[in-house]
Amino acid sequence: MSATKASREIARVMAAYNYELVRAKRHQVWQHKHTGHRVITSATPSDHRALANITARAIRGNQSLSRRLSVKP
């Protein structure tokens, strides 16, 4: 997968999980629209597992935040 195609795929996945791009230079910083959770990805992922790992980080981040927000002391 080329770097451009990988970046497009990452943008598609992050948009599906309600993340928006905050800034991009050497890394891309994505922030969740509602919770503010941030996920940092490389600008040009070279690993064949990069898309799966980024997706997992986005899902894990949302789950942990929703658990923390739903717990009442």
N, C-alpha and C positions, 0 to 999 in steps of 0.2 A: 504494500500500500504506500502510495506516495505521500509526502508530507502535506501537500495541499488537500488531498482526499481525506487524510486522517484528521486534519484540522476541521474540515467540513463535517465529518462524522461526529467529532467531539462537540461541535457547536449544535448539531442536531440533537444529540443525546442530552446535552445540558439544558437546552430549551425545553425538551420533553419533561425534565424534572424541575422546571421553573427556576433555572439559574440564568442570570444575565452576565455578560462579559463586563467586568469593571475596568480592566486595563490589560494591555498586551504589549510585551516587549520581548524579553527572553523567555518569559513564562506568561501564561494566560491566567488571570485571576477571575474566577467566577463567583458570584454571590447570589444566594437564594433570595428570591424576590420578597418572601414573606418572613422568613426566619433570620436572614442575615448570615447564614452559614456560608463559609468560604471554602472553595476547593481550588487548589493551585495545580495547574497542569503545565507540562512543557510546551513550548511553542511549536516544536517539531518533534512529535513522539517517534521514536525509532524502534521501540519494542513491539513485537507482534501481539503482545498482551496488553498494550497500553490502553486501548479503548475499553476493554473489559475491566481493567483495574480502575480507570477513571469512573466508569459507571458504578462500580461497587463502592467507591469512595463517596459518590454523590448519594447513593441509596443509604449507606451506613450513616452518613452525616445527618440526613433527614430523619432517620429512625431514632438516633440518639437524641436529637433535639426535641422531637415530638414526645419522647419518653420523659425528658427533663421538664418540659413545659406542662405535661399532664399530671406530674406528681405534685400533690399538695401537701405541704408540711403540717 
